[in-house]
């Protein structure tokens, strides 16, 4: 998937040319991309530990205990939809 600014008309999507992103924004986008990839891998084939590691890589999660707390709260809220491997 690619996110971009553009418009849609009857001929399809027309991307709008943007300038270069500032380096600090590029860094954040790359970090979030890695977090999303790790989270997807954990969801598809990983374990609770993999999910916590993914959360710990998010730039706004500042500690492993915080990642564990977030994961456990979200897993409890969605328990009925999650495979057992993500709950233990």
ZADO-1210 file (C-alpha; in nm, 4 decimals, padded with zeros to 6 digits):
<atoms>
<atom x="00.0000" y="00.0000" z="00.0000" code="UNK" pos="1"/>
<atom x="00.1101" y="00.3500" z="-00.0741" code="UNK" pos="2"/>
<atom x="-00.0379" y="00.6574" z="00.0866" code="UNK" pos="3"/>
<atom x="-00.0278" y="00.9715" z="-00.1198" code="UNK" pos="4"/>
<atom x="-00.2075" y="01.2950" z="-00.1827" code="UNK" pos="5"/>
<atom x="-00.4130" y="01.3002" z="-00.4987" code="UNK" pos="6"/>
<atom x="-00.7553" y="01.3308" z="-00.6477" code="UNK" pos="7"/>
<atom x="-00.9930" y="01.0923" z="-00.8184" code="UNK" pos="8"/>
<atom x="-01.1926" y="01.1609" z="-01.1301" code="UNK" pos="9"/>
<atom x="-01.3632" y="00.9456" z="-01.3918" code="UNK" pos="10"/>
<atom x="-01.0220" y="00.8541" z="-01.5338" code="UNK" pos="11"/>
<atom x="-00.8885" y="00.7192" z="-01.2046" code="UNK" pos="12"/>
<atom x="-00.6479" y="00.8375" z="-00.9378" code="UNK" pos="13"/>
<atom x="-00.4169" y="01.1269" z="-01.0146" code="UNK" pos="14"/>
<atom x="-00.1340" y="01.1673" z="-00.7627" code="UNK" pos="15"/>
<atom x="-00.0284" y="01.5195" z="-00.6751" code="UNK" pos="16"/>
<atom x="00.3444" y="01.5819" z="-00.6795" code="UNK" pos="17"/>
<atom x="00.4798" y="01.6636" z="-00.3359" code="UNK" pos="18"/>
<atom x="00.8169" y="01.7941" z="-00.2322" code="UNK" pos="19"/>
<atom x="01.0615" y="01.5905" z="-00.0295" code="UNK" pos="20"/>
<atom x="00.9629" y="01.5120" z="00.3257" code="UNK" pos="21"/>
<atom x="01.1811" y="01.6643" z="00.5964" code="UNK" pos="22"/>
<atom x="01.4331" y="01.4161" z="00.7342" code="UNK" pos="23"/>
<atom x="01.2677" y="01.4023" z="01.0763" code="UNK" pos="24"/>
<atom x="00.9373" y="01.3095" z="00.9102" code="UNK" pos="25"/>
<atom x="01.1058" y="01.0464" z="00.6930" code="UNK" pos="26"/>
<atom x="01.2523" y="00.8906" z="01.0073" code="UNK" pos="27"/>
<atom x="00.9137" y="00.8763" z="01.1779" code="UNK" pos="28"/>
<atom x="00.7466" y="00.7293" z="00.8688" code="UNK" pos="29"/>
<atom x="01.0159" y="00.4598" z="00.8466" code="UNK" pos="30"/>
<atom x="00.9785" y="00.3755" z="01.2162" code="UNK" pos="31"/>
<atom x="00.6006" y="00.3478" z="01.1828" code="UNK" pos="32"/>
<atom x="00.6414" y="00.1314" z="00.8727" code="UNK" pos="33"/>
<atom x="00.8645" y="-00.1106" z="01.0615" code="UNK" pos="34"/>
<atom x="00.6199" y="-00.1197" z="01.3516" code="UNK" pos="35"/>
<atom x="00.3342" y="-00.1972" z="01.1125" code="UNK" pos="36"/>
<atom x="00.5321" y="-00.4757" z="00.9436" code="UNK" pos="37"/>
<atom x="00.6208" y="-00.6319" z="01.2808" code="UNK" pos="38"/>
<atom x="00.2586" y="-00.6057" z="01.3982" code="UNK" pos="39"/>
<atom x="00.1338" y="-00.7709" z="01.0787" code="UNK" pos="40"/>
<atom x="00.3849" y="-01.0557" z="01.1113" code="UNK" pos="41"/>
<atom x="00.2823" y="-01.1084" z="01.4743" code="UNK" pos="42"/>
<atom x="-00.0855" y="-01.1153" z="01.3764" code="UNK" pos="43"/>
<atom x="-00.0361" y="-01.3575" z="01.0871" code="UNK" pos="44"/>
<atom x="00.2001" y="-01.6069" z="01.2404" code="UNK" pos="45"/>
<atom x="00.3446" y="-01.4812" z="01.5659" code="UNK" pos="46"/>
<atom x="00.2874" y="-01.5099" z="01.9354" code="UNK" pos="47"/>
<atom x="00.2009" y="-01.2818" z="02.2258" code="UNK" pos="48"/>
<atom x="00.5734" y="-01.2118" z="02.2638" code="UNK" pos="49"/>
<atom x="00.5973" y="-01.1087" z="01.8981" code="UNK" pos="50"/>
<atom x="00.2993" y="-00.8753" z="01.9425" code="UNK" pos="51"/>
<atom x="00.4580" y="-00.7142" z="02.2460" code="UNK" pos="52"/>
<atom x="00.7881" y="-00.6737" z="02.0612" code="UNK" pos="53"/>
<atom x="00.6017" y="-00.5065" z="01.7755" code="UNK" pos="54"/>
<atom x="00.4323" y="-00.2640" z="02.0155" code="UNK" pos="55"/>
<atom x="00.7638" y="-00.1929" z="02.1863" code="UNK" pos="56"/>
<atom x="00.9037" y="-00.0818" z="01.8486" code="UNK" pos="57"/>
<atom x="00.6335" y="00.1857" z="01.8081" code="UNK" pos="58"/>
<atom x="00.7911" y="00.5301" z="01.8500" code="UNK" pos="59"/>
<atom x="00.5221" y="00.6391" z="02.0990" code="UNK" pos="60"/>
<atom x="00.5580" y="00.3368" z="02.3291" code="UNK" pos="61"/>
<atom x="00.8402" y="00.4191" z="02.5655" code="UNK" pos="62"/>
<atom x="00.8989" y="00.0973" z="02.7589" code="UNK" pos="63"/>
<atom x="00.8540" y="-00.2780" z="02.7512" code="UNK" pos="64"/>
<atom x="00.6183" y="-00.2724" z="03.0542" code="UNK" pos="65"/>
<atom x="00.4034" y="-00.0159" z="02.8704" code="UNK" pos="66"/>
<atom x="00.3982" y="-00.2374" z="02.5569" code="UNK" pos="67"/>
<atom x="00.2968" y="-00.5390" z="02.7687" code="UNK" pos="68"/>
<atom x="00.0171" y="-00.3435" z="02.9371" code="UNK" pos="69"/>
<atom x="-00.1175" y="-00.2140" z="02.6052" code="UNK" pos="70"/>
<atom x="-00.1010" y="-00.5590" z="02.4462" code="UNK" pos="71"/>
<atom x="-00.2724" y="-00.7306" z="02.7383" code="UNK" pos="72"/>
<atom x="-00.5525" y="-00.4729" z="02.7486" code="UNK" pos="73"/>
<atom x="-00.6151" y="-00.4965" z="02.3743" code="UNK" pos="74"/>
<atom x="-00.5919" y="-00.8774" z="02.3700" code="UNK" pos="75"/>
<atom x="-00.8440" y="-00.8998" z="02.6540" code="UNK" pos="76"/>
<atom x="-01.0821" y="-00.6669" z="02.4713" code="UNK" pos="77"/>
<atom x="-01.0574" y="-00.8751" z="02.1510" code="UNK" pos="78"/>
<atom x="-01.0111" y="-01.2184" z="02.3067" code="UNK" pos="79"/>
<atom x="-01.3011" y="-01.3766" z="02.1174" code="UNK" pos="80"/>
<atom x="-01.1426" y="-01.2852" z="01.7799" code="UNK" pos="81"/>
<atom x="-00.7812" y="-01.3838" z="01.8522" code="UNK" pos="82"/>
<atom x="-00.6171" y="-01.7224" z="01.8082" code="UNK" pos="83"/>
<atom x="-00.4893" y="-01.8849" z="02.1252" code="UNK" pos="84"/>
<atom x="-00.1240" y="-01.8313" z="02.0187" code="UNK" pos="85"/>
<atom x="-00.1719" y="-01.4549" z="02.0646" code="UNK" pos="86"/>
<atom x="-00.3171" y="-01.4905" z="02.4126" code="UNK" pos="87"/>
<atom x="-00.0540" y="-01.6992" z="02.5920" code="UNK" pos="88"/>
</atoms>
